[in-house]
Amino acid sequence: MVRLNRIYTRTGDDGTTGLVDGSRTAKHSPRIAAIGRVDAANSALGLAAAALAGGPHAGAIHRIQNDLFDLGADLATPGEDFEPSEMVLRVVPAQVEWLEREIDRHNETLEPLKSFVLPGGSEAATRVHVARAAVREAERAVAALAADEPVNPAALAYVNRLSDHLFVLARVLNDNGAADVKWVPGANR
């Protein structure tokens, strides 16, 4: 259980922050940048959750927000051993598989796309699109970290699949795609 009695510790005043293994790293490091992008994506999802409160998709968004905290903990744990344990939290393939099942379930109700979709439509769908864009930024940051340091493959897969899930969910929220805003190439030339 997490217990925070004090919010500030002053240990980061030198520009470093602590990782799960007790080591310290620069706050501008690729690892901390990736964790920060995941946090930003989670915050964007919180805004989407407010628009979905009480609706049929609110529970899924809250589950995803919890998974994003798992992802942040995973990224804050350096090393090459990606097996979860009682003391080490890792994203696991089952979390990725849940997203895939959700994508497939939602996609069954949607007509195939014949055009790219612009972020928009209903307020709820637009908020989910904003969260999707934030997740894409997080994915790029996690991929940049993975180019230099070991990263859990399930963590990379999760953040990739999450943006796909949010795209499909936004379409569902746009009256199962009927209210999608379609891109018209060259429309304003």
C-alpha positions as CSV (number, residue, x, y, z in Angstrom):
1,M,0.0,0.0,0.0
2,V,1.2,3.5,-0.8
3,R,1.2,6.0,2.0
4,L,2.3,9.6,1.4
5,N,2.5,11.8,4.5
6,R,4.6,14.5,2.8
7,I,4.3,15.6,-0.8
8,Y,7.7,17.4,-1.0
9,T,10.9,15.7,0.0
10,R,13.5,18.2,-1.4
11,T,15.5,15.2,-2.7
12,G,14.8,16.4,-6.3
13,D,16.1,19.9,-5.8
14,D,19.4,18.9,-7.4
15,G,17.6,17.9,-10.7
16,T,17.4,14.2,-10.0
17,T,14.6,11.8,-9.1
18,G,14.5,8.4,-7.5
19,L,13.6,5.2,-9.4
20,V,12.0,2.1,-7.9
21,D,15.4,0.3,-7.4
22,G,16.6,3.2,-5.3
23,S,18.9,4.6,-7.9
24,R,18.6,8.3,-9.0
25,T,18.5,9.7,-12.5
26,A,18.3,13.1,-14.1
27,K,14.8,14.6,-14.3
28,H,15.5,15.3,-18.0
29,S,16.6,11.7,-18.8
30,P,14.7,9.7,-21.5
31,R,13.3,7.4,-18.7
32,I,11.7,10.3,-16.8
33,A,10.6,11.9,-20.1
34,A,8.7,8.7,-20.9
35,I,7.2,8.5,-17.4
36,G,6.1,12.1,-17.8
37,R,4.4,11.5,-21.1
38,V,2.6,8.5,-19.7
39,D,1.4,10.8,-16.8
40,A,0.2,13.4,-19.3
41,A,-1.7,10.8,-21.3
42,N,-3.3,9.6,-18.0
43,S,-4.3,13.1,-17.2
44,A,-5.9,13.5,-20.7
45,L,-7.8,10.3,-20.1
46,G,-9.0,11.7,-16.8
47,L,-10.5,14.6,-18.8
48,A,-12.1,12.1,-21.1
49,A,-13.4,10.1,-18.1
50,A,-15.2,13.2,-16.9
51,A,-17.1,13.4,-20.1
52,L,-18.0,9.7,-19.9
53,A,-19.0,9.6,-16.2
54,G,-21.8,7.2,-15.6
55,G,-21.7,5.9,-19.2
56,P,-20.9,2.5,-20.4
57,H,-17.2,3.3,-21.2
58,A,-16.3,5.0,-17.9
59,G,-15.2,1.8,-16.3
60,A,-12.9,0.9,-19.1
61,I,-11.2,4.3,-19.0
62,H,-10.7,4.0,-15.3
63,R,-9.2,0.5,-15.8
64,I,-6.8,2.0,-18.4
65,Q,-5.8,4.8,-16.1
66,N,-4.9,2.2,-13.5
67,D,-2.9,0.3,-16.2
68,L,-1.1,3.6,-17.1
69,F,0.1,3.8,-13.4
70,D,1.3,0.2,-13.8
71,L,3.1,1.4,-16.9
72,G,4.7,4.3,-15.1
73,A,5.9,2.0,-12.3
74,D,7.3,-0.4,-15.0
75,L,9.2,2.4,-16.6
76,A,10.5,3.6,-13.2
77,T,12.0,0.1,-12.7
78,P,15.3,-0.1,-14.7
79,G,16.8,-3.5,-15.6
80,E,16.4,-6.4,-18.0
81,D,14.2,-8.6,-15.9
82,F,10.6,-7.9,-17.0
83,E,8.9,-10.7,-14.9
84,P,6.5,-9.2,-12.3
85,S,7.0,-10.2,-8.7
86,E,5.6,-9.2,-5.4
87,M,8.0,-6.3,-5.2
88,V,8.3,-5.4,-9.0
89,L,5.3,-4.2,-10.9
90,R,5.4,-4.9,-14.7
91,V,2.9,-4.6,-17.5
92,V,2.0,-8.1,-18.6
93,P,0.7,-9.5,-21.9
94,A,-2.8,-10.0,-20.4
95,Q,-3.2,-6.2,-20.2
96,V,-2.4,-5.9,-23.9
97,E,-4.7,-8.7,-24.7
98,W,-7.6,-7.0,-22.9
99,L,-7.1,-3.9,-25.0
100,E,-7.1,-6.1,-28.2
101,R,-10.4,-7.7,-27.1
102,E,-11.9,-4.3,-26.5
103,I,-10.7,-3.0,-29.9
104,D,-12.2,-6.1,-31.6
105,R,-15.5,-5.8,-29.7
106,H,-15.9,-2.1,-30.5
107,N,-14.8,-2.6,-34.1
108,E,-17.7,-5.0,-34.7
109,T,-20.2,-2.1,-34.5
110,L,-18.3,0.1,-36.9
111,E,-18.4,0.4,-40.6
112,P,-14.9,0.2,-42.2
113,L,-13.3,3.5,-42.8
114,K,-13.2,5.0,-46.3
115,S,-11.4,8.1,-45.2
116,F,-9.2,9.3,-42.4
117,V,-11.0,10.7,-39.4
118,L,-10.3,14.1,-38.0
119,P,-10.3,14.5,-34.2
120,G,-13.7,15.8,-33.4
121,G,-17.4,15.0,-33.3
122,S,-19.0,14.8,-29.9
123,E,-17.3,16.3,-26.9
124,A,-16.6,12.9,-25.4
125,A,-15.1,11.6,-28.7
126,T,-13.0,14.7,-29.0
127,R,-11.6,14.3,-25.5
128,V,-10.8,10.7,-26.3
129,H,-9.0,11.9,-29.4
130,V,-6.9,14.3,-27.3
131,A,-6.0,11.4,-25.0
132,R,-5.1,9.3,-28.1
133,A,-2.7,12.0,-29.2
134,A,-1.2,12.2,-25.8
135,V,-0.8,8.4,-25.8
136,R,1.0,8.6,-29.1
137,E,3.5,11.1,-27.6
138,A,4.0,8.7,-24.7
139,E,4.6,5.8,-27.1
140,R,7.3,7.9,-28.9
141,A,8.9,8.6,-25.6
142,V,8.9,5.0,-24.5
143,A,10.2,3.9,-27.9
144,A,13.0,6.5,-27.6
145,L,13.9,5.1,-24.2
146,A,13.9,1.6,-25.6
147,A,16.4,2.7,-28.2
148,D,18.9,3.3,-25.5
149,E,17.9,1.1,-22.5
150,P,16.0,-2.1,-21.9
151,V,12.2,-1.7,-21.8
152,N,9.6,-4.3,-21.1
153,P,8.2,-5.4,-24.5
154,A,4.7,-5.7,-23.0
155,A,5.0,-2.1,-21.9
156,L,5.8,-1.0,-25.5
157,A,3.0,-3.1,-26.9
158,Y,0.5,-1.7,-24.3
159,V,1.1,1.9,-25.2
160,N,0.9,1.1,-28.9
161,R,-2.3,-0.8,-28.5
162,L,-3.8,1.8,-26.3
163,S,-3.8,4.5,-29.0
164,D,-5.5,2.1,-31.3
165,H,-8.1,1.4,-28.6
166,L,-8.8,5.1,-28.1
167,F,-9.2,5.7,-31.8
168,V,-11.8,3.0,-32.0
169,L,-13.5,4.2,-28.8
170,A,-13.7,7.8,-30.2
171,R,-15.5,6.4,-33.3
172,V,-17.9,4.5,-31.1
173,L,-18.6,7.7,-29.1
174,N,-19.3,9.4,-32.4
175,D,-22.5,7.5,-32.9
176,N,-20.6,4.4,-34.0
177,G,-18.8,6.4,-36.6
178,A,-21.9,8.1,-38.1
179,A,-20.8,11.5,-36.5
180,D,-17.1,11.1,-37.4
181,V,-15.5,14.1,-39.0
182,K,-14.0,12.9,-42.2
183,W,-10.9,14.2,-43.8
184,V,-11.4,15.6,-47.3
185,P,-8.0,15.7,-49.0
186,G,-7.3,19.1,-50.6
187,A,-10.8,20.4,-49.7
188,N,-9.6,24.0,-49.2
189,R,-7.3,24.5,-52.1
